[in-house]
Amino acid sequence: MYFAHGDINGFDFWGEAAFPKWSDHSLSTFGRTVFRTLDQIQDGADAGSLRAAFDLVAPTGTVAEETQSYRISGDEQSRTIDCEFAIHATHGPIVLGDTKEGTFAIRVVKALDSPPGHMVNASGGSGEKAIWGKRSNWVDYYGRVAGEDVGLAIFDHPLNLRAPTYWHARAYGLLAANPFGIKAFTGDRRRNGTHDIPAGGSLILRYRVFIHHGNPVQAGVTEAYQRFVAQK
């Protein structure tokens, strides 16, 4: 589970310089997300939380700061991870470019690769062709792992930028919410998902990860998303 984007001020914070063939960027334009401080860590009987700060470092120097916050809770049937990501334009303005390579992502366990794993979204779309590049409140990736039916969903917060988000969801085990890749997803050159953060400003994105037993119907994923919306 990670937060990254393939075009921040022209630098690739999604790909890695060690694997250049998977990126449209040259080796000189790869950025790194560098841990700076652990600002909060708390446990409890019902939930635990943590918050950490990072620097977004390009070959030219630090271009921005980032805060990641998580709250983890659960019961006998499920686990919930509430995630908040904030990008701060502390080193000048930021341009988040239109690319499919982003942004809040999960790589699922190999056993959930499709086949034999399955993907479904909030509109009932099933499989990569019906989900990749489409907008939806959530996507669930589910299947059988070690003899047990399990799955996980990412819920997009309704107040997020361009909610419901677009999805960079692949059958080989990648599930990613990406509100920026409009042109990349739609193929419409007249559209542009680039987003500007002015100097001193911030962009905050919130998601919930819902990890469950059974398939989406058995786990009540639709109802879990509705509870998520009602809490915010």
Backbone as numpy.savetxt, mean C-alpha at the origin, in Angstrom:
# Nx Ny Nz CAx CAy CAz Cx Cy Cz
5.11 -6.34 3.94 4.26 -5.16 3.94 5.15 -3.93 3.94
4.92 -3.01 3.00 5.82 -1.86 2.89 5.11 -0.70 2.19
5.71 0.49 2.33 5.20 1.70 1.71 6.32 2.31 0.88
6.09 2.46 -0.42 7.13 2.97 -1.32 6.47 3.44 -2.60
7.20 4.28 -3.37 6.64 4.77 -4.62 7.75 4.88 -5.66
7.41 4.62 -6.91 8.39 4.52 -7.97 8.82 5.83 -8.59
8.23 6.96 -8.17 8.62 8.25 -8.74 8.35 9.36 -7.73
9.36 9.70 -6.96 9.30 10.81 -6.02 10.38 11.80 -6.43
9.95 12.93 -6.95 10.89 13.92 -7.50 11.81 13.30 -8.55
11.28 12.33 -9.28 12.05 11.69 -10.34 12.92 10.53 -9.89
12.91 10.22 -8.60 13.72 9.13 -8.07 12.85 7.92 -7.76
13.40 6.74 -7.95 12.67 5.49 -7.77 12.88 4.96 -6.36
11.84 5.06 -5.54 11.88 4.53 -4.18 11.14 3.20 -4.08
10.71 2.64 -5.19 10.02 1.35 -5.23 10.98 0.23 -5.64
11.68 0.43 -6.74 12.62 -0.56 -7.22 13.92 -0.53 -6.45
14.82 -1.44 -6.79 16.12 -1.51 -6.13 17.22 -1.50 -7.19
18.31 -0.82 -6.88 19.43 -0.73 -7.82 20.00 -2.10 -8.16
19.83 -3.06 -7.24 20.35 -4.42 -7.48 19.55 -5.15 -8.55
18.36 -4.65 -8.87 17.50 -5.29 -9.87 17.04 -4.25 -10.89
17.96 -3.67 -11.64 17.62 -2.55 -12.52 16.66 -2.91 -13.65
16.61 -4.17 -14.05 15.75 -4.52 -15.18 14.27 -4.40 -14.85
13.95 -4.31 -13.55 12.56 -4.18 -13.13 12.15 -2.72 -12.98
13.00 -1.80 -13.35 12.70 -0.38 -13.19 12.89 0.37 -14.50
12.12 1.46 -14.66 12.29 2.33 -15.81 13.35 3.40 -15.56
13.96 3.39 -14.37 14.91 4.42 -13.98 16.35 3.93 -14.18
17.24 4.88 -14.37 18.66 4.55 -14.46 19.22 4.31 -13.07
20.39 3.70 -12.99 20.99 3.37 -11.70 21.23 4.61 -10.84
21.41 5.76 -11.47 21.71 6.98 -10.73 20.47 7.61 -10.10
19.29 7.04 -10.32 18.08 7.66 -9.81 17.31 6.79 -8.81
17.96 5.80 -8.21 17.32 5.01 -7.18 17.45 5.71 -5.83
16.32 5.79 -5.12 16.34 6.36 -3.78 16.28 5.28 -2.72
16.48 5.68 -1.45 16.44 4.74 -0.33 15.60 5.33 0.79
14.81 4.49 1.44 14.07 4.88 2.64 14.92 4.49 3.84
15.44 5.49 4.55 16.44 5.27 5.61 15.80 5.51 6.98
15.83 4.47 7.81 15.29 4.59 9.17 16.04 5.67 9.95
15.26 6.50 10.67 15.86 7.56 11.48 15.61 7.36 12.97
14.33 7.28 13.38 14.02 7.14 14.80 12.77 6.28 15.01
12.76 5.56 16.13 11.56 4.88 16.61 10.93 5.79 17.66
9.84 6.43 17.31 9.28 7.49 18.15 8.27 6.99 19.16
7.68 5.83 18.90 6.69 5.30 19.85 6.61 3.79 19.70
6.52 3.10 20.82 6.21 1.67 20.83 5.44 1.39 22.10
4.30 0.74 21.96 3.41 0.54 23.10 2.68 -0.78 22.94
2.57 -1.53 24.04 1.81 -2.76 23.99 0.64 -2.65 24.96
-0.22 -3.67 24.95 -1.38 -3.68 25.82 -2.15 -4.96 25.67
-3.17 -5.14 26.48 -3.96 -6.37 26.46 -4.74 -6.51 25.16
-5.14 -5.39 24.56 -6.00 -5.44 23.38 -5.29 -5.06 22.09
-4.21 -4.28 22.18 -3.57 -3.79 20.96 -2.16 -3.32 21.27
-1.37 -3.22 20.22 -0.04 -2.64 20.31 0.14 -1.64 19.19
1.06 -0.69 19.38 1.25 0.33 18.35 2.71 0.74 18.28
3.09 1.29 17.15 4.44 1.85 16.99 4.41 2.93 15.92
5.37 3.85 16.03 5.53 4.91 15.05 7.01 5.15 14.83
7.42 5.25 13.58 8.82 5.43 13.23 8.96 6.51 12.17
10.12 7.16 12.16 10.41 8.21 11.18 11.53 7.76 10.25
11.44 8.20 9.00 12.40 7.81 7.97 12.77 9.04 7.14
13.95 8.97 6.53 14.36 9.95 5.54 14.29 9.31 4.16
13.77 10.04 3.18 13.78 9.59 1.80 15.02 10.19 1.15
16.01 9.33 0.91 17.33 9.79 0.50 17.59 9.42 -0.96
17.83 10.42 -1.79 18.20 10.25 -3.19 19.70 10.44 -3.33
20.27 10.11 -4.48 21.71 10.36 -4.69 22.10 11.82 -4.48
21.14 12.73 -4.63 21.41 14.15 -4.45 21.24 14.62 -3.01
20.77 13.72 -2.13 20.52 14.09 -0.74 19.10 13.77 -0.33
18.72 14.14 0.87 17.39 13.88 1.39 16.36 14.74 0.67
15.29 14.11 0.16 14.27 14.86 -0.56 13.00 15.05 0.26
12.81 14.22 1.30 11.60 14.31 2.11 11.76 13.47 3.37
10.80 13.63 4.27 10.74 12.80 5.46 9.42 12.03 5.46
9.42 10.91 6.14 8.25 10.04 6.15 8.01 9.51 7.56
6.75 9.44 7.94 6.36 8.84 9.22 5.44 7.65 8.94
5.72 6.52 9.57 4.88 5.34 9.45 4.36 4.96 10.84
3.04 4.79 10.95 2.41 4.44 12.22 1.55 3.19 12.04
1.58 2.30 13.03 0.83 1.05 12.97 0.15 0.78 14.31
-1.08 0.27 14.24 -1.79 -0.22 15.42 -2.26 -1.62 15.11
-1.86 -2.59 15.94 -2.11 -4.00 15.67 -3.04 -4.56 16.75
-4.13 -5.18 16.32 -5.10 -5.76 17.24 -5.66 -7.03 16.62
-6.56 -7.73 17.35 -7.11 -8.95 16.78 -7.95 -9.74 17.77
-8.47 -10.85 17.26 -9.23 -11.78 18.08 -8.91 -13.19 17.60
-9.74 -14.17 17.99 -9.45 -15.55 17.63 -9.58 -15.82 16.14
-10.29 -14.97 15.41 -10.55 -15.23 14.00 -9.78 -14.32 13.05
-9.24 -13.23 13.56 -8.64 -12.27 12.63 -7.58 -11.42 13.32
-6.78 -10.75 12.50 -5.83 -9.74 12.96 -6.06 -8.49 12.13
-5.90 -7.33 12.78 -6.11 -6.05 12.13 -4.88 -5.17 12.32
-4.40 -4.59 11.23 -3.27 -3.66 11.30 -3.72 -2.34 10.68
-3.87 -1.32 11.51 -4.19 0.02 11.01 -2.90 0.76 10.71
-2.80 1.28 9.49 -1.56 1.88 9.01 -1.80 3.32 8.60
-0.87 4.18 9.00 -0.90 5.57 8.56 0.47 5.96 8.06
0.52 6.51 6.85 1.77 6.92 6.23 1.69 8.40 5.91
2.68 9.15 6.36 2.72 10.59 6.12 4.03 10.96 5.44
3.92 11.63 4.30 5.09 12.14 3.58 5.16 13.64 3.82
6.28 14.11 4.34 6.44 15.51 4.72 7.44 16.19 3.79
7.02 17.30 3.21 7.89 18.04 2.29 8.77 19.00 3.08
9.70 18.42 3.84 10.56 19.21 4.73 11.82 19.72 4.02
12.05 19.24 2.80 13.25 19.64 2.06 12.89 20.25 0.71
11.78 20.94 0.67 11.30 21.53 -0.58 10.09 20.79 -1.09
9.49 21.26 -2.18 8.28 20.63 -2.73 8.55 19.21 -3.20
7.48 18.41 -3.22 7.56 17.01 -3.63 6.59 16.77 -4.78
7.04 16.01 -5.76 6.18 15.59 -6.85 6.13 14.06 -6.84
4.95 13.52 -6.60 4.73 12.07 -6.67 4.20 11.77 -8.06
5.02 11.09 -8.86 4.71 10.90 -10.26 3.72 9.79 -10.55
3.17 9.85 -11.75 2.21 8.85 -12.22 2.98 7.61 -12.67
2.90 6.55 -11.88 3.52 5.27 -12.19 2.73 4.16 -11.51
2.74 3.00 -12.15 2.07 1.85 -11.53 2.87 1.30 -10.35
4.13 1.66 -10.23 5.01 1.08 -9.21 4.81 1.76 -7.86
3.84 1.31 -7.12 3.53 1.83 -5.80 2.21 1.23 -5.33
1.78 1.54 -4.10 2.47 2.42 -3.17 2.42 1.79 -1.78
1.24 1.44 -1.26 1.17 0.63 -0.04 0.97 -0.81 -0.47
1.95 -1.66 -0.17 1.97 -2.98 -0.80 2.22 -4.11 0.19
1.74 -5.29 -0.20 2.00 -6.52 0.53 2.40 -7.58 -0.49
3.45 -8.31 -0.19 3.82 -9.50 -0.94 3.32 -10.71 -0.16
2.40 -11.46 -0.74 1.79 -12.56 0.00 2.69 -13.80 -0.04
2.45 -14.72 0.88 3.19 -15.96 0.95 3.03 -16.72 -0.36
4.03 -17.49 -0.73 4.06 -18.17 -2.03 2.83 -19.04 -2.25
2.30 -19.63 -1.21 1.14 -20.51 -1.35 -0.10 -19.77 -1.84
-0.11 -18.44 -1.73 -1.26 -17.67 -2.19 -1.10 -17.13 -3.59
0.04 -17.41 -4.24 0.17 -17.02 -5.65 -0.98 -17.63 -6.44
-1.44 -16.91 -7.44 -2.58 -17.39 -8.22 -2.11 -17.98 -9.55
-2.45 -19.26 -9.87 -3.08 -20.19 -8.93 -2.09 -20.74 -7.91
-2.56 -21.24 -6.77 -3.95 -21.54 -6.43 -4.67 -20.44 -5.65
-4.01 -19.31 -5.36 -4.67 -18.24 -4.62 -5.69 -17.50 -5.46
-6.45 -16.64 -4.82 -7.53 -15.92 -5.49 -7.53 -14.46 -5.02
-8.00 -13.58 -5.91 -8.20 -12.18 -5.56 -9.64 -11.79 -5.87
-10.22 -10.96 -5.00 -11.54 -10.41 -5.26 -11.57 -8.99 -4.72
-12.32 -8.10 -5.37 -12.43 -6.74 -4.85 -13.84 -6.44 -4.37
-14.06 -5.21 -3.90 -15.33 -4.85 -3.28 -16.48 -4.87 -4.27
-16.19 -4.77 -5.57 -17.23 -4.78 -6.59 -17.53 -6.17 -7.11
-16.82 -7.17 -6.59 -17.02 -8.53 -7.03 -16.10 -8.95 -8.15
-15.20 -8.07 -8.57 -14.23 -8.43 -9.58 -13.30 -9.51 -9.06
-12.97 -10.48 -9.91 -12.18 -11.62 -9.49 -11.01 -11.83 -10.44
-9.82 -12.00 -9.88 -8.63 -12.25 -10.69 -7.95 -10.97 -11.14
-6.71 -11.14 -11.60 -5.89 -9.97 -11.94 -6.53 -9.10 -13.01
-7.09 -9.69 -14.08 -7.63 -8.89 -15.17 -8.78 -8.00 -14.72
-9.54 -8.44 -13.73 -10.69 -7.67 -13.27 -10.33 -6.68 -12.16
-9.10 -6.78 -11.63 -8.74 -5.98 -10.47 -7.60 -5.01 -10.77
-6.59 -5.45 -11.53 -5.43 -4.59 -11.77 -5.84 -3.31 -12.49
-5.40 -2.17 -11.93 -5.69 -0.88 -12.55 -7.11 -0.38 -12.35
-7.92 -1.12 -11.61 -9.30 -0.72 -11.35 -9.39 -0.05 -9.96
-10.44 0.71 -9.76 -10.66 1.37 -8.47 -11.58 0.51 -7.61
-11.29 0.46 -6.31 -12.13 -0.32 -5.40 -11.81 0.07 -3.96
-12.79 -0.10 -3.09 -12.58 0.21 -1.66 -11.64 -0.78 -1.00
-11.61 -2.01 -1.51 -10.71 -3.02 -0.94 -10.46 -4.15 -1.94
-9.38 -4.86 -1.68 -9.06 -6.09 -2.41 -8.64 -7.14 -1.39
-9.11 -8.36 -1.58 -8.77 -9.48 -0.70 -8.02 -10.54 -1.49
-6.92 -11.02 -0.92 -6.09 -12.07 -1.53 -6.22 -13.29 -0.60
-6.74 -14.41 -1.11 -7.03 -15.52 -0.21 -6.74 -16.86 -0.89
-6.63 -17.89 -0.04 -6.36 -19.22 -0.54 -6.06 -20.17 0.60
-5.32 -21.23 0.30 -5.04 -22.27 1.30 -3.55 -22.29 1.59
-3.22 -22.15 2.88 -1.83 -22.14 3.33 -1.68 -23.18 4.43
-0.76 -24.12 4.22 -0.50 -25.17 5.22 -1.79 -25.85 5.66
-2.66 -26.14 4.70 -3.90 -26.85 5.00 -5.00 -26.02 5.60
-4.82 -24.71 5.64 -5.82 -23.84 6.26 -6.24 -22.75 5.27
-7.55 -22.48 5.21 -8.07 -21.42 4.36 -7.91 -20.08 5.07
-7.13 -19.18 4.44 -6.83 -17.88 5.05 -6.81 -16.82 3.95
-6.78 -15.56 4.37 -6.69 -14.48 3.41 -6.35 -13.18 4.09
-6.09 -12.17 3.26 -5.85 -10.83 3.80 -6.40 -9.80 2.82
-6.87 -8.71 3.38 -7.42 -7.63 2.57 -6.76 -6.33 2.97
-6.65 -5.42 2.00 -6.28 -4.04 2.29 -7.52 -3.19 2.08
-7.86 -2.39 3.10 -8.98 -1.47 3.02 -8.44 -0.06 2.76
-8.98 0.61 1.77 -8.61 2.00 1.49 -9.50 2.93 2.31
-8.89 3.88 3.02 -9.66 4.83 3.80 -10.45 5.76 2.87
-11.74 6.00 3.15 -12.56 6.81 2.24 -12.12 8.25 2.11
-11.30 8.74 3.05 -10.81 10.12 2.96 -9.42 10.21 2.33
-8.88 9.08 1.89 -7.59 9.10 1.22 -7.67 9.84 -0.11
-6.51 10.27 -0.58 -6.41 10.88 -1.89 -6.99 9.95 -2.95
-7.96 10.47 -3.73 -8.57 9.78 -4.86 -9.24 8.46 -4.49
-9.76 8.37 -3.29 -10.50 7.17 -2.90 -11.79 7.07 -3.73
-12.19 5.84 -4.09 -11.48 4.58 -3.88 -10.25 4.47 -4.78
-9.21 3.89 -4.23 -7.91 3.87 -4.88 -7.86 2.93 -6.08
-6.84 3.12 -6.90 -6.50 2.16 -7.95 -5.62 1.06 -7.33
-5.57 -0.11 -8.01 -4.85 -1.25 -7.44 -3.81 -1.81 -8.41
-2.59 -1.91 -7.91 -1.51 -2.60 -8.61 -1.46 -4.00 -8.01
-2.39 -4.86 -8.44 -2.58 -6.19 -7.85 -2.26 -7.24 -8.90
-1.29 -8.08 -8.61 -0.81 -9.07 -9.57 -1.02 -10.49 -9.07
-1.22 -11.40 -10.02 -1.46 -12.80 -9.69 -0.23 -13.48 -9.11
0.95 -12.89 -9.25 2.16 -13.52 -8.72 2.41 -13.18 -7.26
1.43 -12.57 -6.59 1.54 -12.37 -5.15 1.70 -10.95 -4.68
1.48 -9.97 -5.56 1.61 -8.56 -5.17 0.23 -7.94 -5.01
0.02 -7.27 -3.89 -1.22 -6.54 -3.64 -0.84 -5.13 -3.20
-1.18 -4.12 -4.01 -0.76 -2.76 -3.69 -1.85 -1.75 -4.03
-2.10 -0.84 -3.09 -2.99 0.29 -3.31 -2.16 1.46 -3.82
-2.57 2.04 -4.95 -1.78 3.08 -5.59 -2.71 4.18 -6.12
-2.79 5.33 -5.44 -3.68 6.41 -5.91 -3.05 7.30 -6.97
-1.82 7.03 -7.38 -1.09 7.96 -8.25 -1.02 7.52 -9.72
-1.14 6.23 -10.00 -0.85 5.73 -11.35 -2.02 5.77 -12.31
-2.72 6.88 -12.38 -3.94 6.94 -13.18 -3.65 6.71 -14.66
-2.71 7.44 -15.21 -2.37 7.26 -16.63 -1.82 5.86 -16.88
-0.98 5.38 -15.97 -0.39 4.05 -16.13 -1.47 2.96 -16.11
-2.47 3.13 -15.27 -3.51 2.11 -15.15 -4.55 2.19 -16.26
-4.94 3.41 -16.63 -6.02 3.55 -17.60 -5.52 3.56 -19.04
-4.23 3.87 -19.25 -3.71 3.99 -20.60 -4.16 5.26 -21.31
-4.82 6.15 -20.59 -5.33 7.40 -21.15 -4.29 8.50 -20.94
-3.62 8.93 -22.01 -2.56 9.91 -21.90 -3.06 11.29 -21.52
-4.36 11.51 -21.61 -4.93 12.79 -21.23 -5.08 12.92 -19.72
-4.92 11.82 -19.01 -5.08 11.83 -17.55 -3.72 11.74 -16.89
-3.62 12.29 -15.69 -2.34 12.32 -14.99 -2.57 12.22 -13.49
-1.96 11.20 -12.88 -2.13 10.99 -11.45 -1.06 11.64 -10.60
-0.22 12.48 -11.20 0.83 13.17 -10.44 0.21 14.01 -9.33
0.85 13.99 -8.16 0.35 14.77 -7.02 1.49 15.60 -6.44
1.24 16.88 -6.25 2.24 17.81 -5.72 1.99 18.07 -4.23
3.06 18.04 -3.46 3.02 18.45 -2.05 3.89 19.71 -1.95
3.32 20.84 -1.59 4.12 22.07 -1.52 5.12 22.01 -0.37
6.17 22.80 -0.47 7.17 22.86 0.61 6.49 23.14 1.94
6.84 22.34 2.94 6.25 22.47 4.26 4.96 21.71 4.44
4.41 21.14 3.36 3.15 20.41 3.44 3.35 18.92 3.67
2.25 18.21 3.79 2.29 16.76 4.03 1.15 16.09 3.28
1.33 14.83 3.00 0.26 13.98 2.48 0.14 12.79 3.42
-1.09 12.52 3.89 -1.34 11.41 4.81 -2.25 10.41 4.12
-1.86 9.14 4.17 -2.65 8.05 3.61 -2.88 7.01 4.70
-4.11 6.51 4.79 -4.47 5.54 5.83 -5.08 4.29 5.19
-4.72 3.15 5.76 -5.22 1.86 5.28 -5.42 0.93 6.48
-6.24 -0.07 6.27 -6.35 -1.17 7.25 -6.06 -2.48 6.55
-5.22 -3.31 7.17 -4.97 -4.67 6.70 -5.79 -5.61 7.58
-6.61 -6.43 6.94 -7.49 -7.35 7.65 -7.06 -8.77 7.29
-6.52 -9.51 8.25 -6.02 -10.87 8.06 -7.03 -11.83 8.68
-7.48 -12.83 7.92 -8.63 -13.59 8.37 -8.54 -15.07 8.03
-9.37 -15.86 8.70 -9.62 -17.25 8.34 -10.70 -17.30 7.26
-10.68 -18.37 6.46 -11.72 -18.58 5.47 -11.62 -17.67 4.27
-12.62 -17.76 3.40 -12.68 -16.90 2.22 -13.32 -15.57 2.59
-13.38 -14.60 1.68 -13.92 -13.28 2.03 -15.35 -13.29 2.54
-16.18 -14.18 1.99 -17.57 -14.26 2.46 -17.61 -14.82 3.87
-16.90 -15.92 4.09 -16.88 -16.53 5.42 -16.31 -15.58 6.46
-15.33 -14.78 6.07 -14.69 -13.86 7.01 -15.45 -12.56 7.18
-16.47 -12.33 6.35 -17.24 -11.09 6.46 -16.40 -9.87 6.12
-15.64 -9.93 5.02 -14.75 -8.82 4.66 -15.55 -7.55 4.37
-16.67 -7.67 3.69 -17.49 -6.49 3.41 -17.94 -5.82 4.69
-18.37 -6.61 5.65 -18.81 -6.06 6.93 -17.64 -5.46 7.70
-16.47 -6.10 7.62 -15.29 -5.57 8.29 -14.89 -4.22 7.71
-15.02 -4.06 6.39 -14.72 -2.76 5.77 -15.72 -1.71 6.26
-16.98 -2.06 6.35 -17.99 -1.11 6.81 -17.72 -0.68 8.26
-17.26 -1.59 9.08 -16.90 -1.22 10.47 -15.69 -0.28 10.47
-14.74 -0.53 9.58 -13.58 0.33 9.45 -13.99 1.75 9.09
-14.88 1.89 8.13 -15.36 3.21 7.71 -16.10 3.91 8.85
-16.92 3.14 9.57 -17.72 3.72 10.64 -16.88 4.23 11.80
-15.70 3.64 11.98 -14.84 4.03 13.11 -14.10 5.32 12.85
-14.00 5.75 11.59 -13.13 6.88 11.26 -13.91 8.18 11.19
